[in-house]
């Protein structure tokens, strides 16, 4: 069924249209102006199964007596130090005549070159690329993926310099896909007005299938490696619905074209202002169309073009590519984006109200039913992401939470409270629009924590101190019943016993050894002194195995102890443990009976 498009309400930036209609003159003038000082990159991949991209950089019009080239150590949106320079090999610098110039590596990501009296340098190096990740480059004879922060170096102090990039694809590759603007008349040649834009535009070279559609006069490209039996028309229609619903929230589009880069055989996704790079392992093509779970993933990465790329905390840009960029607001940038993926799918007709309630229940229970919610606030989770992002351990499993999960819940609390306080006339959408207009467009910067709070409270017309002073910076219990009650909904927060008995230890069979992988905080196993990495050698006097571990818990007779003999570093211990019924909370969200007109108005304004 064709949906009535909300896209007609979207205003396209006048400046973007002006640039789009005069695209060739812009490029010509930019390149002409940069002739006095130009940076041109050429990326080649002649022997892809050696996994090395060859990079050539011509930097002309140099005025500095000393040039320092720097390579980022992380990529925006992926909050982890990646140390990309570790992949650089065969670094070389020559002058315009081809004479080698001396250089010195002064730090792990900095190369210093004496350019006194030299106007042009030619820099070349190779980058090893063989890790499957949206934040790492990859090259073989099936794919050439360029994660830009790990490929391009920039001259220190000149991050705002325009850049031209020319791609020389492997001879068997027929497509190059990217969010970069093409240089008219030059195949596989692209332009970025500065390095921030360059670093925000990954490139996929290969034999990907290309699907195209337009919406609101803006072209969209789907560049996908393996769509299998998916119905292409359905795929385009689904993506168009996501695009139009998401962009209608803010009402303005900050790009002239958008590219969906979709690679198979990998995990994860990474947002960019006018593109995304995702892996398609989560695709479900049995029905001929992708499932709602995967559409949620696409909606999440797409909505990031607003929330974090243009609507951003002040700490997240301009970026310092040399080190961590700390913020306490990833709960908003990531978690509230997770909240919006649910709203987008609901408004686009993919999710029912009940589907959204189930997704919210899943997010809440994911952090409320783990020990970490006693120890880590969502602000701390955001700030400490640089230590824990993709760096999980048996300890972090007990002491941390996900800012995605709790941030998603906080987005719901803010939204419901604003709707209630404003008589359903305002919502979190108004907060997003105000942040976009005031800070991205007006002040051309991000917002501080205080400015964000001020916008939320002004939109609500009321104090939101409970959320901002308690729920965000502390681990205080959240009054879900009050906030969901604004929409006439209930939530089950009563602890219930799970089926079966539990000691709080997770195990893995490693050959003949039964290894403990995790012990939950304050569980019977924790109190008995069992530890991660312990090897269980015997259970009740019998040789330990994963099947026996499962069997003794399934057949457990209440009141008895189970005896575990363990070994670590040749230290042998034996512990008698009494299993218990684990307590958990469902956090199931359901409509309440006897809903009032005020509650009904909030609910109807919130979910379709």
URWOBEL-V686894 format. One line per field, one symbol per residue. psi: psi as a letter, one per 20 degrees, with the letter a starting at -180 (. if undefined). A space follows every 50 residues. Layout:
psi: ???
//
This chain:
psi: ppqppihhippppgggggggikgghggggghghihhoqopqpprlhmhii kppppppoorkpiqhppopqpqjrppinmpoilhiijpqlpqprahijpp qqrpohrhkppppokpjphpqopqrqppnkpoqijqqppajipnpoohhj gpqqppikijpqpppppnqqhipiqppriqpqopjopkprppirhgggij nrpopbkqqpqqrqpkjppppoopgnicjqohgggggghghgghgghigh jqpkriqqpoooqrmaqrqpqrgkrqoqqkhjqojhiiqqrhghhggghg hgiihfnhghoqqhilqqqoiirqnqqjkhhghgghhhghhggghghijh prghgghggggggghhhhjqhhihhprhghgghjhhhioklqrhghhhir rpigghhgghggggghgggghjkjhrahghgggggggggggfilraqrgg hggggghhghkrpkhgghighgirkqppmhhgghhhjkqrpojppqprqr qqijpprppncipopphqpppjrghghijqqqiqpohqoljqpqrhghgh ghhhjpophrqpppprppljppqppppoqrppprphkppqqrqlprhggh ggghhgq.
//
